[in-house]
Amino acid sequence: MLKTFITILLLGFTTTFFAQITQIPDPNFEQALIDLGIDSDGIVNGQVLTSDIEFVTDLNVASKGIQDLTGLEDFSALENLNVSFNMMTSLTLTNNINLKELIFNTSFNLLNIDISNNINLETLRSSYSLLTQLDLTNNPNLVELVLGEPSPAGNHLIEFLDLSVHSALIKLQLINLEYLSIVDLRSGSNNILTDVFVECTLDGGFNCEPFPCFMVDDVDAAQNNQFPYSEWDVMAIYSEDCTAGLNDNSSSIFTIHPNPAKNELFITAQNTTGNLKIKIFNIEGKLLSTHNLEVANQTSIDVSSLTSGICFLNIEDENGNTTIKKFVME
């Protein structure tokens, strides 16, 4: 009897000892899992049994004050994920290869996202983030893409969208993406993309200008408002090549990187040499710093003293041309 009891005890100890654990360092994330009945021990202790989460297909942890989603990588069966209204700065979902729906509305701190391995992704929605780019080239099965919300412009910092591999796309909404300049929709399947809504309105009710440039399957049909483009409700222009002529533009063209910035911000100039007058403002319009720089092709500014948040770079060249660039300080 004693021998049997010891054997059972040892087996129980061995099972517990070798149980696979997933680390959940954010207590708010773990509490959300407890509230959903997923974390079986019901204790915020920085970990969860991997067996508790590996078969979860639907996860909604919106509005939980989460800053770190470490542990999400072990939700290997996850298909539907909602992480809206949280405070994470990055979102990596490359291990969640079964993911079909992703929602991250009102993600005020989100700077980076990696969905490069989510080939099954069908739906992506985000009303607000600090993303400056969104790489969807490895999500060929995307059916629905909704970015932005009906409020004043500036809810994303995305300038370019490549949707040329998305032959299954049937719904596209881009609302108040103030910095969006080019969208490549040359998928060969524009005929099924009939639910398209694109608009951008600034404070005061003025339209964002210039309108973004769309590259589509049939430019002539789009410009003549023929099907399917007659079904689209868009504030955009159509072109076979939205980048054509940029290098021949007589005005100054500036690009900045990295964005988000941490210590140094590089300014690359085309079609201009000489002195630049630089002013940096915060989102409230307060002048943070001024710089007089001489530039040939590229120069840099020390921004290490700036606090985290959205900033605006006002660039004035020798001819009085002014360019405003938006960037984020980490």
C-alpha positions in Angstrom: 0.0 0.0 0.0 2.8 2.4 1.0 4.7 1.5 -2.2 1.6 2.2 -4.3 1.1 5.6 -2.6 4.8 6.6 -3.2 4.5 5.5 -6.8 1.4 7.7 -7.4 3.1 10.6 -5.6 6.2 10.3 -7.7 4.1 10.1 -10.9 2.2 13.2 -9.9 5.4 15.0 -9.1 7.0 13.9 -12.4 4.0 15.1 -14.4 4.0 18.5 -12.7 7.8 18.8 -12.9 7.8 18.2 -16.7 4.6 20.1 -17.5 5.5 22.7 -20.2 5.1 26.3 -19.0 4.6 29.5 -21.0 5.8 32.7 -19.4 3.3 35.6 -19.1 5.3 38.5 -17.7 2.5 41.1 -18.0 0.1 40.6 -15.0 -2.8 42.3 -16.9 -2.4 39.8 -19.7 -2.4 36.9 -17.3 -5.4 38.3 -15.3 -7.3 38.6 -18.6 -6.5 34.9 -19.2 -7.8 34.0 -15.7 -11.0 36.0 -16.3 -11.6 34.1 -19.5 -11.1 30.8 -17.7 -8.0 29.9 -19.7 -5.3 30.1 -17.0 -6.3 27.0 -15.0 -4.4 27.8 -11.7 -6.3 31.1 -11.3 -3.2 32.8 -9.9 -1.2 35.7 -11.3 2.2 34.1 -11.1 3.8 35.1 -14.4 3.1 31.8 -16.1 0.5 29.5 -17.5 0.5 25.9 -18.5 1.1 25.7 -22.2 -1.6 23.0 -22.3 -4.1 25.6 -21.2 -3.5 27.8 -24.2 -2.3 25.7 -27.1 -5.8 24.8 -28.3 -7.4 28.2 -27.8 -8.9 29.4 -31.1 -10.5 32.7 -30.1 -8.9 35.3 -27.8 -10.4 38.7 -27.0 -8.3 40.6 -24.5 -9.4 44.1 -25.5 -9.3 47.0 -23.0 -7.2 45.1 -20.4 -4.2 47.6 -20.0 -1.8 45.1 -21.5 1.7 46.4 -22.3 3.4 43.1 -23.1 1.9 40.2 -25.0 4.7 37.8 -24.5 3.3 34.3 -24.3 1.0 34.8 -27.2 3.4 32.9 -29.4 2.3 29.6 -27.7 -1.4 30.1 -28.7 -0.6 27.8 -31.6 -4.2 27.1 -32.7 -5.3 30.8 -32.5 -7.6 31.9 -35.3 -9.3 35.1 -34.0 -7.5 37.7 -32.0 -8.6 41.1 -30.6 -6.0 43.1 -28.7 -7.7 46.5 -29.1 -7.4 49.4 -26.6 -4.2 48.1 -25.0 -0.8 49.7 -24.6 1.7 47.3 -26.2 4.4 48.9 -28.4 5.0 45.8 -30.6 3.0 42.9 -31.7 4.7 39.7 -33.1 2.4 37.0 -34.4 4.8 34.9 -36.5 4.2 31.8 -34.5 0.4 32.1 -34.8 0.2 30.6 -38.3 -3.5 29.7 -38.0 -4.5 33.3 -37.4 -7.4 34.4 -39.6 -8.7 37.5 -38.0 -6.7 40.3 -36.3 -8.2 43.4 -34.6 -6.0 46.0 -32.9 -8.2 49.1 -32.7 -7.1 52.2 -30.8 -3.5 50.9 -30.1 -2.0 54.3 -29.1 1.5 52.9 -28.4 1.8 50.4 -31.2 5.0 51.0 -33.2 5.8 47.7 -34.8 3.9 44.7 -36.0 5.2 41.4 -37.5 2.6 39.3 -39.4 5.1 38.0 -41.9 4.3 34.4 -41.3 0.5 34.6 -41.1 -0.4 33.3 -44.5 -3.9 32.4 -43.4 -4.8 35.9 -42.3 -8.1 36.9 -43.9 -9.2 40.0 -41.9 -7.3 42.9 -40.4 -8.8 45.9 -38.7 -7.2 48.8 -36.9 -8.7 52.2 -36.1 -5.5 53.8 -34.7 -1.8 53.0 -34.2 1.6 54.6 -34.5 2.6 52.3 -37.4 4.6 53.9 -40.1 4.5 50.9 -42.3 2.3 47.8 -42.7 3.9 44.9 -44.6 1.1 42.6 -45.9 3.0 41.0 -48.7 3.0 37.6 -46.9 -0.7 37.6 -46.3 -2.0 36.7 -49.7 -5.4 35.4 -48.4 -6.5 38.7 -47.0 -10.2 39.3 -47.7 -10.9 42.4 -45.6 -8.6 45.4 -44.7 -10.0 48.2 -42.6 -7.6 51.0 -41.4 -8.6 54.2 -39.7 -11.8 55.7 -38.3 -14.2 58.5 -39.0 -12.5 61.1 -36.9 -9.9 63.9 -37.7 -7.0 62.7 -39.8 -3.8 61.3 -38.5 -4.8 57.9 -37.0 -2.0 56.0 -38.7 1.4 57.1 -40.1 1.4 54.7 -43.0 2.6 56.1 -46.3 2.5 53.1 -48.6 0.4 50.0 -48.9 1.3 47.1 -51.2 -1.8 45.1 -51.9 -0.7 43.7 -55.2 -0.6 40.0 -54.0 -4.1 40.1 -52.6 -6.2 38.5 -55.3 -8.9 37.5 -52.7 -9.5 41.1 -51.3 -13.1 42.1 -51.5 -13.3 44.9 -48.8 -10.9 47.8 -48.4 -11.6 50.8 -46.2 -8.9 53.5 -45.6 -10.3 56.3 -43.5 -8.4 59.4 -42.5 -4.9 58.0 -43.3 -3.4 61.5 -43.7 0.0 60.3 -44.7 -1.0 57.7 -47.2 0.5 58.5 -50.6 0.6 55.3 -52.6 -1.5 52.1 -52.8 -0.6 49.3 -55.2 -3.8 47.4 -56.0 -2.5 45.7 -59.2 -3.6 42.2 -58.1 -5.3 41.1 -61.3 -8.6 40.7 -59.3 -10.0 44.2 -59.0 -13.2 42.9 -60.5 -14.1 41.3 -57.1 -13.0 44.3 -55.1 -16.2 46.2 -55.1 -16.5 47.3 -51.4 -13.9 50.1 -51.4 -14.1 53.3 -49.3 -11.3 55.8 -49.1 -11.6 59.3 -47.6 -9.5 61.7 -45.5 -10.7 64.8 -43.7 -8.6 67.2 -41.7 -9.7 69.3 -38.7 -12.0 71.9 -40.0 -13.6 69.6 -42.6 -10.9 70.1 -45.3 -9.9 67.2 -47.5 -6.4 65.8 -47.1 -4.4 66.8 -50.1 -2.8 65.7 -52.2 -5.0 62.6 -52.6 -3.3 59.2 -52.5 -2.2 57.7 -55.8 -3.7 54.2 -56.6 -2.2 51.8 -59.0 -4.9 49.5 -60.3 -5.4 46.7 -62.9 -7.1 48.9 -65.5 -6.2 52.6 -65.2 -8.3 53.6 -68.1 -11.4 52.0 -66.7 -10.8 53.6 -63.3 -10.3 57.1 -64.8 -13.5 56.6 -66.8 -15.5 55.4 -63.8 -16.2 52.0 -65.2 -16.8 48.7 -63.3 -15.6 47.8 -60.8 -14.2 51.3 -60.1 -17.6 52.8 -60.5 -18.5 50.9 -57.3 -15.7 52.5 -55.4 -16.1 55.5 -53.1 -12.6 56.9 -53.0 -10.7 60.2 -52.7 -7.8 59.2 -54.8 -6.1 59.5 -58.2 -5.2 56.7 -60.6 -1.9 56.1 -62.3 0.0 53.2 -64.0 3.0 54.2 -61.9 2.6 56.5 -58.9 6.4 56.9 -58.6 6.9 58.2 -62.1 8.3 61.7 -62.3 9.2 62.0 -58.6 12.9 62.3 -59.4 12.2 65.0 -62.0 10.1 67.1 -59.7 11.7 70.6 -59.4 10.6 70.9 -55.7 12.6 69.5 -52.9 11.7 65.9 -51.8 12.6 64.8 -48.3 12.5 61.4 -46.6 13.3 60.7 -42.9 14.4 57.6 -41.1 14.3 55.8 -38.8 10.6 56.3 -37.9 10.1 55.7 -35.0 13.3 57.5 -33.9 15.4 57.0 -30.8 18.6 59.0 -30.8 19.2 60.2 -34.3 16.9 61.2 -37.2 18.3 61.2 -40.8 17.0 63.5 -43.5 17.6 62.5 -47.1 17.1 65.2 -49.7 16.5 64.9 -53.4 16.7 67.8 -55.9 18.1 70.2 -53.3 21.4 71.2 -51.9 22.3 74.0 -49.5 20.9 75.2 -46.2 17.8 73.8 -44.5 15.9 75.4 -41.7 14.6 72.7 -39.4 12.0 73.1 -36.7 10.6 70.3 -34.5 7.2 70.6 -32.9 5.3 68.3 -30.6 1.7 67.3 -31.2 0.4 70.3 -29.2 2.3 72.7 -31.6 5.0 73.6 -29.1 8.4 74.3 -30.7 10.9 71.9 -29.3 14.1 72.7 -31.2 15.5 74.5 -34.3 18.4 73.6 -36.5 20.2 75.3 -39.5 21.8 72.5 -41.5 23.8 72.3 -44.7 22.8 69.3 -46.7 23.9 67.6 -49.9 22.2 64.2 -49.9 21.8 63.2 -46.3 22.2 64.8 -42.9 21.1 63.9 -39.4 19.7 65.5 -36.3 20.3 64.5 -32.7 16.8 63.9 -31.2 17.9 62.0 -28.1 16.6 64.7 -25.8 13.1 64.6 -27.1 10.4 62.9 -25.0 8.3 60.0 -26.4 5.4 60.8 -28.6 4.4 62.2 -32.0 6.5 65.0 -33.4 6.4 67.2 -36.5 9.5 68.1 -38.6 9.2 71.4 -40.4 11.8 71.5 -43.2 12.3 74.8 -45.2 14.8 74.8 -48.1 16.6 77.8 -49.6 13.8 78.5 -52.0 11.3 78.8 -49.2 9.6 75.5 -49.9 8.3 73.9 -46.8 7.8 70.2 -46.1 6.3 68.8 -42.9 7.1 65.2 -41.9 5.5 63.4 -39.0 7.6 61.1 -36.8 7.4 59.2 -33.6 9.9 59.3 -30.7 10.3 56.0 -28.9 
